[in-house]
Amino acid sequence: MPGGGAVRTGVNGRGNMDAQRFDVVVIGAGVGGLCAGALLAHRGFKTLVLERLPAIGGRCSTIEYKGFKIPVGAVGVPSSGPFREVFDEVGAAFEARQHPEGKYLVNGTEVSLPEKGQFNAILSHCCRDEKEFERIRKAMRRADTWEKPSNEISLRDWLLRYTENENVHALFQNVCAAFLIANAHEASAREFFDIRTGMMRSYGAACFVPGGSITLMEALREAIRRKGGEVWTRSPVTRILVDDERVRGVIARTPKGEVEIAADVVVSNTGPKRTIALAGRAHFDQGYLKEVERMRPAMQMWIVTIADRPLYDWPVVTTLKTRRMINMLIPSMVVPGLAPSGKHVHYSISGPAEQSGRWNMREEVELHIEDLKENIPRFKAEGTVLHVGCYRGEWPTITNTPFVGYQPLSPKTPVENLYNVGEAVGPRGYLGGTPGCAVTARMVVDEIVRRAERQKRTKS
């Protein structure tokens, strides 16, 4: 490896099952899997990506319904940073249109802010006076540039050292819920600042994608194929093959039948728990199993609303001091083709009051809709709910939520040459989203390349 090729080896010890060989098999065509597959193919590895669903993209995809292109997760994408860098490296098309900075609603009232420096401006607005603002900013600068807060306290507890102002707490709660998928009283204070100095600073401008986010995933698939790789849909992996603590390949159920695929490396984008189940618990030590079992998932839900005109006069609105709602995006104001002519599509996001507790889905939807009614005046008279979605359970919004005491999980597993990619194994500062998934893909691909080069030197 690289360059082993896809070789049909005929009947083997498993009866009539066909067998093929690739350098690397990637399980799952989500963001992490497709980024890894594109980078591997670009660097000369014969790569196969296997996806169980009919469509690619995972939580960065698009469905069409009644003429509307509805996102099934990621709505906006970053203009720069790790995600964009993958496209640039592999030569994949990256067409996206920047949307303007968002506007803020506090208790349903719009706050006038400058185009630049919006966080400082909204923080200043929320503070009682300049003294409070400077006290909080000084603490934030110290956390950003000197020493981050402890991983053992929540963001809310950290902020309480400097203010009890409920407006300021509402602002931090919103940012925390949007980027960490956890509430301020649950989330690690350290990880909040890791995200600030990592993913948020590398993000660049936020963009909407013509045709929906699926078009970016299709561009990565084309990059894989262009370099001789393959992407098979409707092909769930039923087993990861392990022998002598080393991965040997996978068995997949394809539309043409079951097939054994030999590979030197397997990269899983299905999450660590599913990876363990596919390979068998006996191949993993108890310490690793405990680390994976400690991971706790979190959910976000979204409501897609349609109307004959935008329900707000700006494409991005952040809402503070709501029951559940975090923000509302109107991508059709920037990319008209996402909705039929004369129509607009709106995408509002929310999370529960307790990610670590119990919650009722019906109640969450009702509270979200109440927020829409109170913060978006046109919603009640002109909006029609088209779709409600949520990632939870075995397919959550995030798998390893950065609650207090959170510890990242390494992409490498105890099984040699078996890796995980995706939001579950993001390093500090890049725990999720398209940037986090891209970071894990690059980490794993760089490691695969290093091992291949070391192996080549040893043989020579």
N, C-alpha and C positions, 0 to 999 in steps of 0.2 A: 504494500500500500504506500502511496496512492497508485491507481491505475490498474487495479485488479480486474475490473470489467464485470459485466453481468454475464455469468457463464452458466448455462444449463448443464447440470451434471447427471441428469437422468434419474432413474429409480434408485432409492436408497433404502436403508434399513427400516424406514417408516412405511413400507408398503408401496403404494402407487403415487405417493406424494411427490410432486415435482420439487426440484431443488435449484436454487440460484445463488449466485455469490455477488456481493457488493463490498466495497471497502467499508462503507458506513451505512447503517440503517437508522433513519430517524423516525421515531414513533410519534405521530401527531403533527398536523399541518396548521398549528396555531402560529402566533408571531414568533415564539422562540424556536419552534421546529423549522419554519420556513427560513428564518434568518440563519439558523445553523446550516440548513441544507444548502442555501445559496452560497454561503461563505465556504463550505466544504467543497462544493462543486467547482467554485471559482479557483480554489487552490489545488485542484487536480485530483480530488478524491471521487471515485465512482460512488455516487450517492443515490439512495432510494429513500423517499419520504412516504410513509404509510399513514393514511387518514381513514378512520372508521366511518366518518360521515360522508354524505354525498358532496358537501361543499367544503372548501378550505377556509382558513382564516380564524377558526375558533371564536374568540371574543373580539376579533377585529374583522368583522365580516358585515355583509349587507343582505337583507332580504327585500324582495319587491312584493308589495301588497297594495292592490287598488291603485296602481300607478305611482305609489310613493316608494322611495328607496329608504328603508328603515335600518338604522344601525343596530347590530345585536351586541353592542358593547362599546368599543371605542368610537367616539364621534369625531373628535378633533385629534390631530396628530402633530408632533413637534416639527418645526422647520429645520432644526439642527439637533446636534447631539447624537448619541449612540444609534438610535433607530435610523435616522437619515444617513448616517455614515455607512451603514450596511448597504443601502441602495447605491450610494456613490461608489463603493468599492467593487460591487459585483456588476455595475452597469445596468441596474434595474431602473425603469422609469419611475420618477417620483413627481407626480403632478398634484399639487395642493395649493389652495388659495388661502392666503392669510386673512384672518378676520380681525376686526379692530379690538382694542382692549375692552374688557367688559365694563358694564356699569353696575353699581351696587345699590341694592334696595335695603334700607334698614327700617324694620317695622312697616314695610310696604311703601316707603317714601324714598325716591331716588336721591342719591347724594351726588352733587356735582364734583368731579375730580379731574385733575390734569391728565393728559394723555400718557405722560411718563411719571414714574415714581408713584404708581397707584397704591401700592401697599402702605407706604409711609403716609400717603394722603388720607387713606381710609382709616388707618390707625390713629392719626392725629384727630380726625373727625370723631372717632369713638372715645378718645381720651377726654377727661374733664378739663384738663389744662395742659400747658406746655411742660410743666414740671413732671406730670405723670407720663407724658409722651417721651420725654428725654430719659426718664428712669427705665422705661421698657426698652427703648431703642439701645440704651447702653448695655442692658442685660443681653439683648439679642446679639449685639456686636461681639460681646465677650464670648458668647456661646459659639458664634460663627468662626471667630479668629483665634480664640485661646483654648478653651476647654468646653466641650459639650456637656450638657447636664447628665446626671446619672441615668442609666438604663433602668434603674429600680424605682423611679418616680414617674408619675403621669405628667403629661404636658400641663394639665390643669393645675396640679400641685406646684409645678415649677412657676407657672404664671401667678399663682396666688401669693408668691413671695413679693411681687411687685405691684399687684393691684387686685381689688375685688370688683372692679368696674364690670358690670354685666355686659356692656356693649363691647368692651375689649375681649372679654371671654367669648362672646358670640363670634367675633371675627376669627379668633384662633380656632374655635370649634369648627367653623366652616372650612378653613384651609386644611385642618386635620382630617375631617371627614372626606374631603375631596381627594386628597393625595395619599393618606395613610389608610383609608377605608376603615377608620376606627374613630371613636369619639375622643375628645380631649381628656376626659376623665379615665379613659381606658388605655390610651396610647402611650408608648414610651417617649419621654421628653427627649432622650438622646436621638431616637430615630427621626423625630420631627425635624431636628436641626441637621441630621445627616441628609435627609431628603432636601432640605432648603439649600444646602451647599453642594448637593449632588445633582439629582434629577431636575429639580426646579431651575437651577442656574444654567444647566446645559440645554434646557428645553427650547430656547429661542422663541419665536413667535408661534402661536397656536394657529392651526390651519384646518379647513374643511376640505374634503377630497371630492372632486367631481366624479360622479358615478358611485360614490360611497367608498368606504374603506376597503371593500373587497377588491377594488381595482389595484390597490397597492399589494395585496396578497397575491393577486394574479401576476403582477410584475415580478415578484420574487419567484413564483413557480416557473415563469418563463425563463428567468435567469438560471434556474437549476437545469431546465431542459436544454437550454442553449449550450451548456457545458457537458452535455451527455448524461445528466442525471435524470431521474424519473420521479414522478409523484403519482401515487395510486390512491384514489378515493374508494369509498365503500370497501375498505380492506382492513378490518380491525386485526390488530395483533392479539393472538390468543395465548402466546407464551414467549418469554425471553429465554433463550437457551444458554445455560451456564454449565461449564465443566471445569473442575479443578480451580474454582474461584475466579474464573475468567469467562467473559462473555464470548459466545460462539456464533450468535445469530438470533433469529426469531422464527416463529411460525405465525403465518397470517392467513386469514380466511378471506379470499378474494372472490369477486364475482365469477371467476373461472374455476374456483375450487381452492382447497387448502394447499399452501406452498411453504416449504422450508427455505429460508434465506440465510445463507452463511454470511457472516460479516466479522471483520476484525474489531469493529467498534459499533456500539449501539448507543444512540442518544435519545432519551425519552422526554417528550413534551407532554406527558400525560399526568404529571404530578408524582411526587415520591411514593405516596401510598399505593397508587396503581402500579408503579414500577416494581415495587416489592411484591405485590400480588402476582404480577406476570412472571417474575423470575423465581418466586418461591421464598418464603420467609427464612427457610433453612440456610440460604446463601448469605444472610446478613447477620452481623453480630448484634448482640443485645443492646449495646450502647447506641448504635445507629438506629435500631428499631425504636428505642425510647425517644431519641431526638425527633424522629418523624411523628411518633404518636403525640408528642407535646405540641405539635403545630395545631393552631386553632384557626378555622376559617372565618371569613366575614362576608357580608353581602351588601350589594347596592341594588336598588331597583330603579327602573325608569318608566316614565309614562310618555308615550308618543301622542301628541295632540295635533290635529289638522284644523285649518281654518282658511277662509277665502283671502284673508290678509294677515300679516304678522300680528300676533297678539300683544307684542310690545314693539316699540319703535327702534329697537337695537338688537343685534343678533346674539349677544351674550349678556346675560343678567345673573349676577350673584346675589343671593338672598340671605340676609342675616336675621337672626332672632325669629326663626320659623319653627314649626313643629318638627318637620322632617326635611323639607326641600332644601337642597344645596344650591342649585343653579338651574337656569333654563337656557338652552341653546336653540337658535333658529337658523340652521345651516342653509335653508333655502333662500335666505336673504343674501347670502354670499355666493352660493352655488345653486342657481335656479333649477337646474335639471334634476334635483333631488325630489321635486314635487311636480305634479302636472301643472300645466299652464294655468295661471290664475289661482293657484293654491300654495299654501305654505305648511311646512312640517316643523314641529316644535318637539324638543327632547328635554325633559326635565328629570333631574336625578335626585334621589334621596337615600338615606340610610336610617336604620332603626336607632332608637334612643339608647339601646343596650346591645352592642354587638355580641357581648359575651353572655347575655341572658336569653330569656325566652321572648319571642315576639310572634304576633299573629299577622299573617300576610294580608288578610282582608282589612284589618285595622290600619296597617301601614299604607295601603292604597288609599283608604279613606282620608287619613291624615295628610297625605301628599296632595290629594285633590283639594282639601280645605286650604292648604297653603297656596295652591294655584289660584283659588278664588279670591283670597285676601291680598295676594301680591301682584297678580296679573289681572287687572279689572276686566279686560275683554274676554277672559277665559270663560266665564259663566254664560255669557250671552252668545259668543261666537265660536267657542272651541268645541271640538268633538274628539273624544278619546278614541284613538285608533288601535292602540296596542299597549299592553303592560308587560314588562319583562323583568326578570330577576335571575341572577346567578347565585345559587345557594346549594346546600347539601353537598353532593359528591362533585359538583362543578360550581364552586363558589366564585365570587369576584376576586378574592385573594385567599390563598391557601395558608400562608404562614403570616398571620396578622401581627403587626408590631405592637402587641400589648406590652404593658410593663413587664420587664424581664425577658423580652424577645431576644432570641438568638438566631442569626441567619444559619441556613443549612448549606453545606458545601455542595456544589454541583457534582462532585465526584462521589461515587458510592463505594462501599467495601468490595464490590465485584469489579475486578480489573477491566478497564475499557468500557464500563457502563456508566453513563453520565445522565444527569437530569438538566434540563433547561426550562426556562419560563419563570413566572413570577414567584413560584414557591422557593426558588433557590437564589433569588437576587441578593447581591451583597448589600451591606449597609449603604444607604443613600439611593439605592436603585431596587427597591423591593418589589416593584410591580409596574403595570402599565407597559406601553410599547417600548419605552426606553429601558426599563428593567429587563424585559424579555430579551431585547437586543444585546444588552450587556452580558447576560448569561450565555447567550449563543456565542459571542465573541470569546469569552473566557474559555469555554469548552473547546471551541475550534482551535484557539491558540495552543491549548494543552495537547490536543490531538496532533497538531503539526509538530510541536516540540518532540513528542514521543516518537512520531514517525521518523523525524530527522535523526534522533538519537539511535533508533533501531537500525537505520540505514548506515550510520557511521560504525556501529558495532559489527554489522555484517561485513563491511568493507575492511 
